[in-house]
Each structure stands twice: as C-alpha cells, then as structure tokens.
Amino acid sequence: MSKRIVQYIQKFQVKHIFLLILLLAPIVLIGVSNYFFAYSSFHNVENARGEIYRQWVGDTDGILMTMILSAIIILLWLIGVFTGKLDNLMTSIPQSIKNRIAFIKSNPKKTAIHAGILISIIIIAMLIVPLSVSTGSKLAWARMARTLFFIASGFSIYFIVFFHRNVEKLFVLLSLSIGFIFIMAHPHYWYGWDNAVHYAYAFEESFVRYASINEVDLALAQNGHIPFSITPAYDGFPQLMTGRELVTISQFHLKSGSLSFIGSEGHTLLMRLAHIPAGIMLFIGRSLVLSPLNILRLGLFANHLIYTAIVYYAIKRLNSGKHLMAIIAMFPTVFVLSTNYGYDYWVIAFAMLGFAYYFNEIQNPNEKIKLNTIITMIGSFIVGMGPKATYISMMVILFFIKRNKFKTTKGHWLYLLAVTLGILVVASIFMIPILTGNTGPGDPRADYSVVSYENQMSFILNNPLTYIGILIDSLKEYLNVFTNSNYVTSFAYMGTTPYFYLTWMLILFVMFTDRNEKDLISTRAMYKVIVSVVAFGTISLFHTAAYIVITPVGYNGIFGAQARYMLPVLFPVLYIIGGFKIENNINKTAYTTGIFSIMSFVLLYGVWNTLIVRLG
C-alpha cells in the first residue's frame, strides 16, 4: 500500500500544483466576496440599547459553501492526476491555443474577415433595434433582449456556415447562443412548468445550513411572480435589474424548514443533484452582488450549460444519428425546459447520454466494453432518472448487452448485478413512500378530497382489466403526434409556437437518412422489439404513476401525464425505427446546413414570437 502511495505522490508535478491554485483562486475570491458583500445575507437587528444594526447571517454558510466547492475541485484534480486526464488536458488546451495563434499568423486576411463578420453582426443588430427607449425602464430590458436576439440570429448563421463539418460542435454553439436568448428574454414570472417548486429547491441548494430569504425569493417560490414594487429597498422594475441590496425578511434551517410551499419532503438526494448546478450559480450571483433578475438568469444559465455539455458528449459518442439527436435536443419545448428551473432537462440529457453509450456498444460487437464506459452508461441512467424514478424502467435495456462484450464471465455477472442494483435503488425512491404511506404533502396538482394513493392502488389491483382499458384509452390519445404536439413546440404557459409539422417532417427525413453501416446491427428486429417494449413500458409506468398520485380514485381517465414526459424516451425509439436501407447521397455540407438551419429558425421564431415580442 505504501509503495502505491509513493508512486502516486511521484505523479505530482509543479505544473499540477500551479493549475490547482488557478482553479481554486476564483472559488476563494467568490467566498471572500460572499463574506463581505452578499447583499441577501443580512437583516436588521435591534440590540439591548434599542439600536438597529446589521447582522450578517450568511457569512459562515458562505464559508462552508466555498469549502465544499473547493473540496470538489481538489477531488477532481486528484482523480485527474491519478488517471492522467489532467496531463492530457494541460497538453491539449495549450496546443489548441498555439494552433489557433498559428492560424491567425498564417491567415491574417481570413482572420480579419471572420472578425469583421462578427463585429458587423453586432453593429447591425444594434442599429436594427430602436434606440428611443429610455434606460432603466422595463422597455430597456425589451430593447436589450431584441438586440441580443438579432446578434444570436446572425451568429447562428455564421456558425452554421463555418462549423457544419462537426455536428456536436455546431450543436454546442447554436445551443449556447440561442439558449442565451431564452434566458435573457425570460419574463419576470415563471412561464415554465412547476418552476416555483423547483426554484425553491435550487434556492435551498445555494445554502448549506441556513437559508436567508428576501422578498424576491419568497415571491418566486410561492407564486412565481416577481413583484414590481418591493419594499423597503425597491420602488419598481429598474431596481430588479440594477439593485444591489435586499434585506433578509426571514430565515430557516434547511433540515427543519423549507422555502417551498409544498414542504421539503420528497426532495430526495438524486433530485437534489439536478438542482445543485442552479443552486451553485445562485450562490455565486449573491456573492458577486448581482441584481435579482441577473441572479435568476445565472441559475437558468447553469441548467442550460449542463444540458448542452451532456448532450454534446452524447452526440459525440454516437456512430450515426447525430443529426437526429441534435434535432430532438433543439426542440423549442426542450429549450424551454433547459432554460427554466425544473429537472426535465437533467432527465432528457442523461437519457440521451446513456442511450448514446448503449447504442455505441451494441454497434461495436467485437470491441470489449471498458470499465469507464460501464460506469458512464449505468451512472447516466441512475443519476439522470433519479429525479423522476418512473423512467428507471428504461435501464432494463442495459441487460441486453451480450456476454461476448466482456472479457470474463465474472465481469458480465458483476455488470448485470450493478444494473439490477441501480434499478432497485432508483425504483425504491418512488415505491417505498407509496407502500409505506409516507408520501409527504403529495403532488400540488392533486385534489386530496378525491385522491388516495392506497385506494387507487387497491382499485388497480382489484380491477386490473378495467385499469388496462383506461390506460390504453389514455395512451391512444397521448401517443398520437397529430393531437399531442406539446412536447415539440410548446412554450408551456406562454402557448405554442408554429412549425410543429415542419419539425416532424424533418425528423422523419433524418430518421432514414442519418445512417451508416453501423445501423445494420442496432436496427435489427431484436433491438426494435427490445427498445419499443421498454419505451412503451416506461410511458405506461409514468401514466400509472399519474393515475395513482393525481387522478381521483377509480376515475375513467388519467390526469397529469403531460406531453413533455415523452421526451426522454423519444430518441431511442426514433433511432431504432429507421434502418440502413436508404443510401444518403446528399452533400454533407448541404445536409447539415439544411437541418440546423431549419431547427435554428424554429427556435428563433419561437423565442421571438412567444417571449421577446411580449416583453415590449
């Protein structure tokens, strides 16, 4: 053991220590700023002599959060040194920078042209938007959103023209630029599904022990609408954009209290993971003394950034179907979900990553599966499906990786055991509270004068054929793409943007053309049956969950099974339907350019027509 420790220590170099210092420096500075400047971390207290003074309540909590973030960075750093990934990163990034500098030096005219194009886009966007709106008003926010919209539109055209050779890179550029417009055009109220609850969870993750609540946080967590007149520090909308100081109106201990009106029950460990990225950004926003609306946007950006990164690696892992996954990942409804506070973005992205790894493995039957692939594949389903445990049935598909993919029989059995344990752990999150009757406050959408978990389960068990009929009738309407468009072009409570049928026509085209010889394996009848059965079972499972949790006992229908719940199972089904029977002779440049141009147009038109126009 001591010999291994010595060998490990010998891996450390001065450059590793220097990089660790660089990584920790911004975290420490954020912690210092939180201690001295975080405006939402104080309240006024009257001392024994009747004097009012400012008492800091977030200083210790900010230190703890800084220590936690630092510990995570150090852990990742240690893993990077041990695996050699850190050396690869430290080599590839400087080399990439050197290559870019070399390109600029050897192609000064081309570089100047590219820079000129980007600068021209910004200037034109600023000239298009009327400049007559006064600064500091609500309309100034609308003007800013419109300006950024035209910049993002121009940049999108630029990205499609010059980055069409790399699908995953093009997706990242378009996702970040257009997603940024979704975030900046977000109204001062929640328009996405269940955001008041999920904002409360993210807010709680931005503290460690004690949460300090101001009026904006309370409004967002309870009614989802930021009041224009906030007292005593605020007198209207401009302060929400530029204000720097909010008085804490109340506090609670995270273990015994909750900001959410539904209580802290049900906020499981795996559900917490999906809210941690936004929570960290809320902490950073407070520490940097940003205005309330910008703190809100920072949390939204965290979710979309994580979503984009996960989908990037999923697309990169695929042998074929990259364009198909990109189209689904760029649905307007998916962007609405990834730029709000709900956890749907988390489930969708990790489902894509897990299935991308799965299809990659079955399309390479002669290559032995690696340990890091197993960890990533199983981990994606456990972590991703944890917040919504009814999706864990999709993990059943992992049982069908063949024995010859493993070096030993023991390795295969250990893999099957890991998959089984993963399913049981996540399933228990959903089933144990129902079976024990410890369900907490329940779903806020349910009317508990007519809803009962125990009685509904008893009804299903005693009348299985009746319930199967109810389920089939519900699925007939739910799975009809002509009547259920709310998972593609829906902007939640803001309405639906056009071009649903255009998007589906594009999907049908890409399903059969975005293929190569690898699909000869994954589109076999066996895999079509496996994936279809698993997908149908998953959809039936979350319908049953909705029947138990939300629907009145014995009702001849199912409440609460929303269209967006279909999104995590959409890619694998569409991926296996098509086959390698149509030879795609379309020019690759035209093919990629056309697909991403259509999806960018659908997204940009949707955010303009649904969000930006209404700001003014």
Sequence and secondary structure as in RCSB ss.txt:
>XXXX:A:sequence
MSKRIVQYIQKFQVKHIFLLILLLAPIVLIGVSNYFFAYSSFHNVENARGEIYRQWVGDTDGILMTMILSAIIIL
LWLIGVFTGKLDNLMTSIPQSIKNRIAFIKSNPKKTAIHAGILISIIIIAMLIVPLSVSTGSKLAWARMARTLFF
IASGFSIYFIVFFHRNVEKLFVLLSLSIGFIFIMAHPHYWYGWDNAVHYAYAFEESFVRYASINEVDLALAQNGH
IPFSITPAYDGFPQLMTGRELVTISQFHLKSGSLSFIGSEGHTLLMRLAHIPAGIMLFIGRSLVLSPLNILRLGL
FANHLIYTAIVYYAIKRLNSGKHLMAIIAMFPTVFVLSTNYGYDYWVIAFAMLGFAYYFNEIQNPNEKIKLNTII
TMIGSFIVGMGPKATYISMMVILFFIKRNKFKTTKGHWLYLLAVTLGILVVASIFMIPILTGNTGPGDPRADYSV
VSYENQMSFILNNPLTYIGILIDSLKEYLNVFTNSNYVTSFAYMGTTPYFYLTWMLILFVMFTDRNEKDLISTRA
MYKVIVSVVAFGTISLFHTAAYIVITPVGYNGIFGAQARYMLPVLFPVLYIIGGFKIENNINKTAYTTGIFSIMS
FVLLYGVWNTLIVRLG
>XXXX:A:secstr
 HHHHHHHHTT  HHHHHHHHHHHHHHHHHHHHHHHH GGGEEEEE TTS EEEEESSHHHHHHHHHHHHHHHHH
HHHHHHHHSHHHHHHHHHHHHHHHHHHHHHH HHHHHHHHHHHHHHHHHHHHHS S S TTSHHHHHHHHHHHHH
HHHHHHHHHHHHSTT HHHHHHHHHHHHHHHHHHT  SB  STTHHHHHHHHHHHT SSEEEE HHHHHHHHTSB
  SS TTT  SHHHHHH       EEEETTT  SSTT STT  HHHHHHHHHHHHHHHHHHHTT  HHHHHHHHH
HHHHHHHHHHHHHHHHH SS HHHHHHHHT HHHHHHHTSSSSHHHHHHHHHHHHHHHHHHHT TTS   HHHHH
HHHHHHHHHHGGGGGGGGGGGGGGGS GGGSSSHHHHHHHHHHHHHHHHHHHHHHHHHHHHT  TT  TT  TTT
  HHHHHHHHHH HHHHHHHHHHHHHHHT TTT  TTTSB GGG B S HHHHHHHHHHHHHHS  TTHHHHTSH
HHHHHHHHHHHHHHHHHHHHHHHHTS TT SS     GGGGHHHHHHHHHHHS TTS   S HHHHHHHHHHHHH
HHHHHHHIIIIIHHH 
